[in-house]
Amino acid sequence: SSKGSIYETEIAVQEGKFFENTPEKYFKHLYSLNDEPVTGLLFEQFSDASTAGERKYFIMATTPSRLYQFVGHVTTAEPPFFQWIFNTYESSPPKFLEVPGSLSYSNLQVWPRNETPRTFAWLTEPGVYYGQLDLRDQGPHDAVTLNCRLLRSPTQTDKDRPMCPVAIALTKFHALLLFRDKFEAICVLNDEVVYEERISVRQVGALRGMVYDNKRGPWAHADMHLYKYKVTKESRDVWKIYLNQGEYEKAKEHAKNDPVQMDHVLTSQADYLFEQKRYEESAALFAMTHRSFEEVALKFMRVQQSDSLKTFLQRKLDALRREDKTQQTMLVTWIVEIYLTQLGELKDREASTDDVLRAQQQFRQFLKSTRVKACLEQNRHTVYQLIGSHGDVEDLVFVAMLLQDFERVISHYLQQQDYAAGLEVLTKQSDPRLFYKFSPILIKHTPTALVDSWINLGSQLDPRKLIPALTHYEPTSPTSHEAIRYLEYCVHDLKNADAAIHNYLLSLYTKLEDETSLLQFLNHGQRDGEPCYDMKYALRLCADHGRAQACVHLYSTMGLYEEAVDLALKVNVDLARLVANKPDESDEALRKKLWLKIARHVVEQEDDIKKAINFLPECPLLKIEDILPFFPDFVTIDDFKEAICNALQEYNEHIELLKENMQDATRSAQAIRGDIQDMRNKYGIVSGNETCSLCSYPLLTRSFYLFPCQHVFHSDCLITEVATHLTKKQTHRLSDLQQRFQHELQAGEAAAEESSSVMSKAEQLKAELDDMVAADCVLCGKTMIQSIDKPFIDPAEYDDIVQSWL
């Protein structure tokens, strides 16, 4: 009230009955300030974590010269609600701010108006008192205002007397002041007037008041006019104000939608941080600006801040597009150079191991990034040269491994004679070419582990291409031969049939003292019955190394049984006997010849007649008379008397068997001659009304055939029917016989004096024709049985026959 009292009331009316009853439900006095009128009153509810479930309120009241603040809880649901808050201040007056002045009025405004306010403005005679509201956990005597200040007073003079605004309004960034003759907008961030409009008091009267519509903006009214002001892009220059004040974060917040403004803010902040020697932060911001790349890089190079320069380059690298290959290459190379230089400096000044490892870890983490790795792959030669120029072998190996350049890594380890490490890298990759390239060196130093890696890869490797490496292997133990172990794996497990593999394995077997493995390989080294190795090459190897048994086997495999027996007799007779039994049983002459060689050797070289006689039961082809010429001129008959007697007995039995066979043959010949005579006298009876079994015409009208099954056919009908069952070749033969037969008959009629010889030839043709046509009955014989699956209608004539039925 105008007396400084604060009341609480509730107004509730029904529609159309506003003037019928008193609208106030209750009207209760709450508190008295002083004798000055209350010019502004504001209350707001806010949360308080310490009093869950209770409502906490903040109340601000103003008079022309004072600003009061009240804070408290409302614990009752009965009106008046705010009495509990003001009761707290009965014993201890509230805090207030007093601004001296003689102004009889004031004005209190807050922003925002439709939600919890964050700022306030209070019109006083010295100026507009502006500040922020902090509604958190304040107590009854705690201030809720902070960062308060008196805005530059925009008062004007009228006949040397200052004039104050008649009304104010508050927006987010401006205080709107209404004078009697003008309208002003002051930025609350820098106290500058950003808008001013004067009016003619004489024409429209003095400005009297102003209200702010949340949707339409400020409205001002004069004595005779109403003014509406439109607020457009209020925050368009806020970023610049914050920037000038050094409030970079707030400036970026208001410039985020404009790339040009944001770039200006970031550049200014980066320059400021650089001047403050906060180089890392400055580098990160410079990378986000459009400041010249060369200019920024030189700035950090002048102050020798390699870490900050590295940060700037990395941020620039991250911002590049994938298409900017050239720029990426330049930046990556420069960053790698900086890392290498830093690592070299740490090692030169003997820094702690932790520092070196930390720097090296950062370097490697940089190299592992996807974009950097892709760039390194395209420029690996340059990177290798750069790292090599710094002598950083450890990181050179790391980069090579990162790029999967295993060839370079393995070459490095082999140059350092670290064969185990080289083999480890080789086994971790799967490129067969590297195995072929480095195996000749590794097999000399780590043969067992290398062969194990070959076996683990299995069919991924081509054993033929590993032969050069195997030729460099020199076994250190007679019981351990890694080359043979791998080749046996290829032959037995991989089922490799390559002749080169089998030939080389054979050559290794021939060098072993024990011939067992060689013989087993010769016996089983075959695919589909054919040996996988070169027979001639194997024979030459075995002969050069004196492997007689192997040579015997090869001779016999090649079908050179005579050579095999000759060589086997130099080893032992039993081996020769085995070879003599290998030829096919149908080749009796060869088998007999081989056994004669063995018998002759036993008689002449071993002088063992009895042993030679024992060969007779083993080879039925060998007779006593075959080996008698080998016996010496003077020898006792006791050793082979029994054999001679057995031979004579067998001859007698054979003669008797031949006699019986001759008698059986004579009897069979006599029986056949009787059958032939009977066939000549055999005949059949045909009645006069008999018809052809094919055409059903009288049979006796022309020549015919009579079969034992009693089927009868005209000759031409039978020939026509049989022709349908003959092959193309047989059909041509039948036609030829008919033509020749007719020709011979015509020739016989023309030359009766030579009829006997002509008819003889015609009879031969007739007999051959009968064999083709009348060998069997076409209705009940073999021909009919073979045609059982033949369709009744020829497929080529099927469509025509079907159409004829329609």
JOVENKA-V804782 format. One record per residue. N is the residue number from 1. PSI is psi in degrees with one decimal (none if undefined). NEAR is the number of other C-alpha atoms within 12 Angstrom. D_CENTER is the distance of its C-alpha to the mean C-alpha in Angstrom with 2 decimals. Layout:
BEGIN
N,PSI,NEAR,D_CENTER
N,PSI,NEAR,D_CENTER
END
This chain:
BEGIN
1,174.6,23,82.79
2,-9.8,20,84.96
3,3.6,16,86.57
4,16.3,25,83.38
5,150.0,25,82.75
6,126.1,33,79.43
7,157.7,26,79.50
8,132.8,23,77.01
9,162.4,20,77.36
10,125.5,16,75.45
11,126.0,14,76.11
12,120.2,14,75.54
13,158.5,15,77.14
14,154.6,13,76.91
15,128.1,10,76.46
16,2.3,9,79.87
17,28.7,11,81.75
18,-36.5,13,81.22
19,-3.2,11,84.93
20,-38.5,10,86.30
21,168.3,14,85.39
22,125.7,16,84.42
23,-18.7,18,80.60
24,130.0,16,80.42
25,-40.1,15,79.70
26,160.0,17,80.70
27,107.8,17,81.62
28,130.6,18,81.52
29,134.0,21,82.35
30,-45.5,25,79.72
31,151.1,29,80.62
32,132.2,25,82.94
33,-83.5,35,81.88
34,-162.9,23,84.95
35,-7.1,16,87.31
36,151.0,26,84.81
37,149.1,26,83.16
38,117.4,32,79.57
39,-14.2,33,77.67
40,139.9,34,74.11
41,130.9,30,72.52
42,135.0,30,68.86
43,150.0,28,67.24
44,134.8,32,63.62
45,138.7,24,61.98
46,166.1,30,59.20
47,153.6,23,57.36
48,114.0,21,58.40
49,-24.7,14,56.22
50,-17.8,14,59.31
51,71.6,18,61.12
52,135.3,13,58.73
53,-15.9,14,60.38
54,149.6,18,63.08
55,127.8,25,63.25
56,135.3,33,63.69
57,152.0,34,65.27
58,131.7,39,66.04
59,130.7,34,69.13
60,129.3,39,70.18
61,143.0,41,73.69
62,149.1,40,75.39
63,-179.9,42,78.95
64,-24.0,35,80.09
65,-4.4,36,79.92
66,152.7,38,77.85
67,114.9,39,74.29
68,149.1,42,74.09
69,131.5,37,71.03
70,136.0,43,71.02
71,134.2,42,68.27
72,178.6,38,68.52
73,148.0,34,67.45
74,112.4,26,68.62
75,2.5,20,69.16
76,153.5,16,71.26
77,3.0,13,70.70
78,137.5,11,74.34
79,155.2,20,75.52
80,136.5,23,76.17
81,-39.3,27,72.64
82,1.8,35,72.90
83,-33.8,30,76.15
84,-34.7,26,74.23
85,-47.3,30,72.72
86,-23.7,36,76.06
87,-30.6,24,77.89
88,-29.6,22,75.98
89,9.2,25,77.66
90,-40.9,17,81.22
91,-31.6,8,81.88
92,112.6,12,79.72
93,151.8,19,79.52
94,159.2,30,76.11
95,145.1,24,74.82
96,159.8,23,75.40
97,126.7,23,75.04
98,128.5,18,78.20
99,114.5,25,78.26
100,147.7,16,81.84
101,165.1,18,83.08
102,11.7,18,85.66
103,135.5,25,83.32
104,-0.1,21,84.32
105,167.0,27,80.92
106,177.0,36,77.22
107,135.7,43,73.89
108,125.5,39,70.76
109,149.0,40,67.34
110,162.9,38,63.82
111,137.3,28,60.25
112,161.4,23,58.33
113,-23.4,24,60.89
114,10.8,13,58.81
115,-173.6,14,56.91
116,120.2,23,57.51
117,148.1,29,59.21
118,-22.2,29,57.88
119,161.2,34,60.64
120,160.1,44,64.37
121,134.6,44,67.14
122,120.5,48,70.89
123,121.3,45,73.50
124,172.5,42,76.38
125,-41.0,34,79.17
126,-24.0,28,77.60
127,-166.9,36,74.29
128,119.9,41,71.19
129,116.2,39,70.03
130,141.7,41,66.20
131,-177.6,31,63.76
132,153.5,26,60.80
133,130.7,28,60.93
134,93.6,24,59.29
135,93.5,31,59.36
136,-104.7,24,58.00
137,38.7,23,60.08
138,149.8,26,63.42
139,-177.2,25,66.65
140,-31.8,28,69.93
141,16.9,22,71.06
142,145.2,21,67.71
143,142.9,29,67.01
144,-0.2,35,64.19
145,148.0,33,64.41
146,161.7,17,62.82
147,42.3,19,62.44
148,147.8,21,65.60
149,163.3,25,67.50
150,116.6,25,70.13
151,151.2,32,68.84
152,125.4,24,70.88
153,119.9,28,73.89
154,28.0,32,74.03
155,152.8,28,77.65
156,164.6,22,79.98
157,145.4,15,83.75
158,102.1,12,86.39
159,51.4,7,89.75
160,18.3,8,88.68
161,124.8,9,87.48
162,143.5,18,83.74
163,131.3,24,82.07
164,160.3,32,79.19
165,149.2,39,76.54
166,-19.7,36,77.65
167,156.9,38,74.20
168,159.5,40,70.61
169,158.8,43,67.14
170,131.6,42,63.84
171,-169.7,34,60.31
172,-38.5,31,57.16
173,-1.2,37,58.08
174,151.2,37,61.65
175,123.8,47,65.13
176,122.6,47,67.14
177,132.4,50,70.87
178,115.5,44,73.61
179,176.7,36,76.95
180,-30.1,33,80.05
181,8.8,33,79.33
182,165.6,35,75.65
183,129.3,39,72.10
184,149.0,36,69.83
185,122.4,34,66.24
186,131.5,33,65.56
187,126.0,31,62.12
188,-7.4,37,62.08
189,-33.9,32,59.65
190,8.5,24,62.07
191,22.0,26,65.33
192,144.7,21,65.36
193,120.0,23,66.82
194,-11.8,24,64.19
195,141.1,22,66.28
196,133.0,20,70.01
197,122.8,21,72.07
198,151.2,17,75.86
199,162.2,26,78.12
200,112.9,19,81.83
201,-34.5,18,83.76
202,-32.7,13,86.79
203,-43.3,13,84.98
204,-5.3,20,82.68
205,173.5,19,84.05
206,150.2,26,82.43
207,135.9,32,78.96
208,-31.4,28,79.41
209,169.3,29,76.10
210,138.5,32,72.33
211,157.7,30,69.72
212,117.3,32,65.91
213,124.9,20,64.09
214,-26.7,19,60.52
215,-35.8,13,59.38
216,-6.4,14,61.72
217,-167.7,21,62.59
218,145.8,31,66.06
219,136.5,29,69.34
220,146.6,36,72.67
221,141.3,29,76.13
222,-168.7,28,79.39
223,-34.9,20,82.85
224,2.4,17,82.26
225,157.8,19,78.53
226,131.4,20,75.12
227,134.8,27,72.16
228,128.7,18,68.47
229,138.4,26,65.94
230,127.0,18,62.30
231,117.6,24,59.75
232,122.2,10,56.97
233,60.2,12,54.00
234,-33.1,21,55.81
235,15.4,25,53.01
236,-31.9,21,52.37
237,9.5,24,54.06
238,-38.2,31,53.43
239,-35.3,33,50.57
240,-37.8,29,53.02
241,-47.9,27,55.60
242,-36.6,28,53.21
243,-43.7,30,52.05
244,-27.3,20,55.66
245,-3.2,18,56.25
246,11.9,21,53.27
247,78.1,22,51.49
248,-37.7,32,48.08
249,-41.8,20,45.99
250,-36.3,24,48.26
251,-41.3,32,48.24
252,-33.3,31,44.45
253,-36.6,22,44.57
254,-6.6,27,46.90
255,7.6,27,45.20
256,-22.1,21,41.61
257,-2.3,15,41.85
258,109.0,17,43.20
259,-35.4,17,41.00
260,-45.8,19,44.14
261,-42.0,27,45.99
262,-40.9,28,43.06
263,-39.9,27,42.70
264,-42.2,28,46.43
265,-47.0,39,46.32
266,-39.1,38,43.41
267,-44.3,32,45.12
268,-43.2,32,48.39
269,-39.9,35,46.87
270,-40.9,33,45.00
271,-41.2,30,48.31
272,-46.2,24,50.12
273,-34.1,23,47.70
274,-41.5,26,47.90
275,-31.7,18,51.69
276,4.0,13,51.47
277,27.3,19,49.40
278,72.3,21,46.46
279,-37.1,32,44.17
280,-46.8,28,40.79
281,-38.8,27,41.33
282,-42.3,35,42.77
283,-41.7,41,39.77
284,-36.7,32,37.37
285,-38.9,37,39.62
286,-34.6,40,40.22
287,-19.7,34,36.50
288,-4.1,34,36.71
289,176.2,29,39.69
290,15.7,24,40.39
291,144.3,26,42.77
292,129.6,15,42.62
293,-44.0,23,39.90
294,-39.7,16,42.35
295,-45.5,17,45.07
296,-45.0,34,43.06
297,-41.0,30,41.67
298,-35.2,19,45.26
299,-46.5,27,46.57
300,-31.0,30,44.43
301,-33.9,20,45.04
302,-35.5,13,48.80
303,4.7,18,48.79
304,46.7,16,46.46
305,81.4,25,43.90
306,-35.3,30,40.74
307,-43.8,28,38.91
308,-40.1,34,39.75
309,-40.7,39,38.83
310,-41.0,38,35.45
311,-44.2,33,34.99
312,-45.4,40,36.06
313,-39.5,40,33.65
314,-40.8,37,30.66
315,-38.3,28,31.60
316,-38.3,33,32.00
317,-41.4,34,28.59
318,-27.0,24,27.01
319,-9.5,21,28.98
320,153.3,23,27.91
321,163.7,13,25.77
322,-26.6,17,22.62
323,-16.8,12,24.77
324,66.6,17,27.32
325,-41.9,20,25.89
326,-46.7,17,29.37
327,-39.6,23,30.43
328,-44.3,30,27.30
329,-42.9,29,27.90
330,-46.8,24,31.54
331,-44.8,32,31.02
332,-43.2,40,28.38
333,-41.0,34,30.66
334,-43.6,29,33.66
335,-41.6,35,32.13
336,-40.2,41,31.00
337,-42.0,29,34.59
338,-45.0,33,36.05
339,-45.6,37,34.04
340,-39.3,34,35.02
341,-43.5,26,38.61
342,-41.8,29,38.78
343,-41.0,34,37.41
344,-39.1,24,39.93
345,-39.3,19,42.74
346,-42.1,21,41.94
347,-34.2,22,42.05
348,-38.2,12,45.21
349,13.2,13,47.13
350,51.1,13,45.96
351,168.1,17,44.46
352,153.9,15,43.50
353,-37.3,15,40.43
354,-40.0,13,39.08
355,-42.8,18,39.41
356,-45.0,23,37.67
357,-37.9,19,34.77
358,-44.6,18,34.54
359,-39.9,27,34.48
360,-37.5,28,31.95
361,-39.6,19,29.68
362,-41.0,24,30.00
363,-45.8,30,29.23
364,-33.4,28,26.06
365,-37.1,21,24.96
366,-43.3,31,25.54
367,-27.7,32,23.52
368,-17.7,22,20.47
369,148.8,20,20.40
370,-46.9,17,17.58
371,-41.4,26,20.08
372,-41.8,37,22.04
373,-41.3,28,19.21
374,-38.4,20,18.17
375,-40.1,32,21.89
376,-37.3,34,22.33
377,-32.4,25,19.73
378,-15.8,20,21.78
379,39.0,23,25.06
380,-34.9,28,24.50
381,-42.3,20,27.75
382,-42.7,22,29.78
383,-40.7,35,28.41
384,-43.3,31,29.12
385,-39.8,19,32.60
386,-47.9,28,33.21
387,-38.5,31,32.31
388,-33.0,22,34.14
389,-22.6,17,37.20
390,-3.7,24,37.47
391,23.0,18,37.24
392,82.4,26,34.52
393,-38.5,23,32.95
394,-46.2,21,31.23
395,-26.6,32,29.28
396,-43.0,34,28.67
397,-39.1,30,26.89
398,-45.0,28,24.94
399,-41.2,36,23.80
400,-41.5,32,22.87
401,-39.2,29,20.76
402,-39.8,26,19.18
403,4.7,29,18.32
404,34.0,23,17.21
405,68.2,26,20.28
406,-28.3,34,21.02
407,-43.8,29,23.58
408,-39.8,29,25.78
409,-45.8,36,25.56
410,-41.0,35,26.51
411,-39.0,27,29.24
412,-47.5,26,30.61
413,-37.1,27,30.90
414,-35.1,27,32.49
415,-32.7,16,34.95
416,3.1,14,35.83
417,26.2,18,36.26
418,76.8,20,33.91
419,-33.7,28,32.51
420,-43.7,24,31.16
421,-40.3,26,29.01
422,-41.3,36,27.83
423,-35.9,38,26.91
424,-43.5,24,25.06
425,-39.3,33,22.83
426,-40.3,37,22.45
427,-20.1,28,21.33
428,-18.3,22,18.68
429,168.7,23,16.77
430,18.0,23,15.61
431,113.2,21,16.98
432,-27.8,26,19.81
433,-34.1,18,21.83
434,-33.0,30,22.71
435,-43.4,38,24.00
436,-32.2,28,26.15
437,-42.6,23,27.44
438,-11.2,38,28.40
439,-36.8,41,29.32
440,-28.8,28,32.85
441,-45.0,32,33.66
442,-30.9,38,32.07
443,-19.4,37,33.64
444,-24.0,27,37.04
445,-33.7,27,36.51
446,63.7,29,33.95
447,-43.4,32,34.07
448,-49.3,27,33.47
449,-37.3,25,30.39
450,-45.8,38,28.95
451,-36.8,37,29.58
452,-41.7,21,28.02
453,-37.5,30,24.76
454,-46.3,37,25.04
455,-36.9,26,25.64
456,-33.7,19,22.71
457,-21.7,25,20.33
458,-127.0,23,22.23
459,-2.2,20,21.41
460,-22.1,20,18.77
461,148.9,27,21.90
462,106.7,26,24.55
463,-29.8,38,27.83
464,-36.8,26,29.84
465,-8.9,24,28.43
466,-4.4,34,29.36
467,-41.0,30,32.98
468,-36.4,23,34.01
469,-39.5,29,32.96
470,-29.8,36,34.84
471,-19.3,23,37.93
472,-5.5,20,38.09
473,133.7,30,38.26
474,111.3,22,41.72
475,139.0,24,42.24
476,-10.5,15,44.16
477,137.2,10,45.23
478,-19.0,15,46.57
479,-7.5,12,44.84
480,111.8,16,41.36
481,100.7,25,39.76
482,-34.3,34,36.02
483,-45.1,40,35.75
484,-37.3,38,37.29
485,-43.8,26,35.08
486,-42.5,42,31.87
487,-36.7,39,33.38
488,-37.2,32,34.65
489,-42.4,26,31.16
490,-41.2,35,29.92
491,-45.5,33,32.92
492,-43.3,21,33.19
493,-43.9,15,29.72
494,-7.3,22,27.50
495,39.5,21,30.31
496,130.2,28,30.18
497,16.9,27,32.95
498,128.9,26,32.85
499,-34.2,26,36.48
500,-40.6,26,35.83
501,-46.4,35,34.42
502,-39.2,39,37.33
503,-41.9,34,39.86
504,-38.8,34,38.81
505,-39.1,43,38.80
506,-40.9,41,42.20
507,-34.0,33,43.47
508,-37.7,36,42.51
509,-38.0,33,44.27
510,-20.6,34,47.40
511,-9.6,25,47.64
512,150.2,25,47.79
513,-39.3,15,51.26
514,127.7,17,50.59
515,-0.2,23,50.36
516,-48.4,17,48.97
517,-38.2,24,45.26
518,-46.0,36,46.11
519,-40.1,25,48.05
520,-40.3,18,45.36
521,-41.9,31,42.77
522,-33.9,38,45.18
523,-30.1,24,45.83
524,-4.2,22,42.21
525,58.3,34,40.20
526,153.8,24,40.05
527,122.3,19,37.66
528,38.3,9,39.33
529,-3.8,10,42.71
530,137.3,17,42.19
531,142.2,25,41.84
532,-14.4,29,38.63
533,165.5,31,40.65
534,116.0,28,43.19
535,-45.0,29,46.53
536,-40.4,17,48.71
537,-41.9,22,46.66
538,-40.3,39,46.78
539,-40.6,32,50.52
540,-41.9,22,51.16
541,-47.3,28,49.26
542,-36.8,32,51.08
543,-40.3,23,54.36
544,-32.7,16,53.84
545,9.4,23,53.11
546,34.1,20,55.90
547,84.2,33,53.84
548,-46.9,32,56.56
549,-38.6,37,55.13
550,-39.0,38,51.79
551,-41.0,40,53.74
552,-45.1,40,55.69
553,-44.1,37,52.51
554,-42.1,38,51.08
555,-45.8,33,54.42
556,-36.1,33,54.56
557,-34.3,28,50.94
558,-2.7,23,51.80
559,8.0,20,54.92
560,71.0,24,57.32
561,-33.8,34,59.28
562,-45.4,31,62.49
563,-37.7,25,60.84
564,-41.8,38,59.01
565,-41.6,43,62.35
566,-43.2,33,64.13
567,-36.4,32,61.57
568,-33.1,33,61.40
569,-22.8,31,65.19
570,-18.5,22,64.86
571,-67.0,20,62.70
572,156.4,23,64.33
573,-34.6,31,65.91
574,-40.3,21,63.63
575,-38.2,26,60.58
576,-39.1,36,62.58
577,-39.2,35,63.47
578,-39.7,26,59.78
579,-38.1,38,59.08
580,-23.5,43,62.15
581,-3.4,31,60.84
582,-35.2,30,57.49
583,156.2,28,58.73
584,142.2,16,58.67
585,-23.8,15,61.77
586,-22.7,12,62.67
587,72.4,16,63.25
588,-34.5,19,66.47
589,-42.3,16,67.93
590,-44.0,25,65.06
591,-42.0,30,65.08
592,-38.6,32,68.82
593,-39.2,26,68.67
594,-42.4,37,66.21
595,-33.4,43,68.38
596,-36.1,36,71.42
597,-42.7,35,69.75
598,-44.5,45,69.14
599,-42.8,43,72.68
600,-40.2,32,74.22
601,-41.6,30,72.31
602,-39.0,30,73.50
603,-47.0,27,77.08
604,-40.2,21,77.40
605,-39.0,20,75.13
606,-10.6,19,75.34
607,45.0,18,78.83
608,85.3,24,77.79
609,-39.0,33,79.41
610,-39.6,25,78.85
611,-36.7,24,75.10
612,-37.7,37,75.10
613,-32.5,39,77.10
614,-14.2,25,74.46
615,-20.8,34,71.92
616,-45.7,29,73.86
617,-28.4,17,72.52
618,-31.3,20,68.96
619,100.5,27,69.09
620,-21.8,20,71.21
621,-19.1,26,71.29
622,125.8,31,73.23
623,165.2,31,76.97
624,-34.9,34,79.74
625,-18.5,21,81.25
626,-30.6,25,77.96
627,-7.6,34,78.14
628,-37.7,27,81.96
629,-18.6,18,82.00
630,-14.5,26,79.99
631,152.7,29,82.67
632,162.6,17,85.24
633,-34.4,9,88.74
634,103.9,9,90.36
635,145.4,18,88.56
636,145.9,12,89.77
637,-4.9,18,88.90
638,-34.4,13,88.37
639,-26.0,20,84.64
640,20.1,26,83.91
641,-49.1,18,86.91
642,-39.1,17,84.99
643,-39.1,27,82.26
644,-43.1,22,84.89
645,-42.7,18,86.51
646,-36.1,19,83.23
647,-42.9,23,82.53
648,-40.2,17,85.96
649,-40.8,14,85.49
650,-38.2,17,82.21
651,-43.3,17,83.87
652,-44.1,14,86.66
653,-37.4,14,84.24
654,-39.2,14,82.31
655,-43.8,14,85.56
656,-38.7,14,86.52
657,-36.4,14,83.13
658,-39.7,14,83.56
659,-44.1,14,87.02
660,-40.7,14,85.71
661,-37.2,14,82.98
662,-40.0,14,85.61
663,-42.2,14,87.78
664,-37.1,14,84.86
665,-38.6,14,84.08
666,-44.4,14,87.71
667,-40.0,14,87.87
668,-38.0,14,84.65
669,-41.7,14,86.05
670,-39.9,14,89.24
671,-39.1,14,87.37
672,-41.1,14,85.23
673,-38.1,14,88.38
674,-39.7,14,89.94
675,-38.1,14,86.88
676,-41.8,13,86.97
677,-37.4,12,90.66
678,-39.9,12,90.02
679,-34.7,13,87.30
680,-30.7,10,89.71
681,2.1,10,92.23
682,142.7,13,89.77
683,169.5,12,90.27
684,154.4,15,89.38
685,128.6,14,91.52
686,128.3,21,90.49
687,162.2,14,92.55
688,-26.8,12,93.74
689,15.7,13,91.72
690,141.7,22,88.36
691,160.5,25,85.43
692,136.8,29,82.23
693,-8.3,27,79.31
694,-49.1,25,77.06
695,-11.2,18,79.22
696,15.7,17,81.98
697,159.4,19,84.72
698,135.8,21,87.81
699,-38.1,27,86.89
700,2.9,21,90.11
701,-24.2,17,89.79
702,179.7,16,87.81
703,149.4,17,86.39
704,169.3,28,84.26
705,139.1,32,82.37
706,124.9,31,83.24
707,155.7,27,80.71
708,-23.1,19,81.59
709,2.5,16,79.78
710,8.7,20,82.52
711,135.9,28,80.15
712,143.7,37,81.85
713,143.2,37,80.37
714,148.6,30,81.73
715,-47.7,28,80.60
716,-34.6,26,78.91
717,-42.4,27,77.26
718,-42.7,33,75.86
719,-43.3,31,74.57
720,-42.3,21,72.85
721,-43.8,24,71.21
722,-34.1,34,70.11
723,-28.0,24,68.56
724,-17.4,22,66.00
725,1.0,26,64.66
726,159.8,22,64.53
727,171.8,12,61.70
728,-40.1,12,61.89
729,-43.0,12,63.29
730,-35.0,18,65.85
731,-43.5,22,66.92
732,-38.8,16,67.69
733,-41.9,20,69.65
734,-44.8,29,71.66
735,-39.1,24,72.53
736,-42.0,17,73.62
737,-40.9,28,75.87
738,-45.3,27,77.55
739,-43.7,18,78.30
740,-37.9,23,79.69
741,-45.6,27,81.76
742,-38.6,22,83.32
743,-41.5,20,84.04
744,-36.8,27,85.79
745,-43.6,27,87.89
746,-38.2,17,89.02
747,-35.3,21,89.86
748,-36.5,22,91.98
749,-33.1,17,94.03
750,-26.9,13,94.73
751,83.3,15,95.90
752,-28.5,14,97.91
753,-20.9,12,99.40
754,25.9,16,95.97
755,-32.0,19,94.87
756,-46.4,17,94.62
757,-38.3,17,91.93
758,-43.6,25,90.09
759,-30.7,25,90.07
760,-41.3,17,88.79
761,-36.4,23,85.71
762,-37.0,27,85.39
763,-35.5,22,85.55
764,-42.2,19,82.64
765,-37.1,27,80.54
766,-38.3,26,81.67
767,-41.8,19,80.69
768,-35.9,21,77.20
769,-39.3,30,76.88
770,-36.9,27,78.02
771,-34.1,17,75.42
772,-37.0,28,72.64
773,-44.7,37,74.04
774,22.7,33,76.17
775,-27.3,21,74.33
776,151.8,24,73.37
777,132.9,30,74.20
778,-13.0,35,71.65
779,-27.7,25,72.26
780,9.2,19,72.10
781,-157.5,19,70.82
782,-37.1,16,67.58
783,-42.0,24,66.80
784,-38.3,18,66.85
785,-40.3,15,64.60
786,-22.2,14,61.96
787,17.1,18,62.00
788,-28.6,15,61.45
789,8.4,10,57.90
790,130.7,14,59.06
791,150.9,11,59.17
792,-30.5,12,62.63
793,131.0,13,61.63
794,130.0,13,60.00
795,-31.8,12,56.59
796,-23.6,11,57.68
797,1.4,13,60.78
798,-48.9,14,59.29
799,-41.1,13,58.90
800,-39.6,13,62.40
801,-41.1,14,63.97
802,-42.2,13,62.27
803,-33.1,9,63.50
804,-22.4,9,66.98
805,-19.7,8,66.99
806,none,7,66.25
END
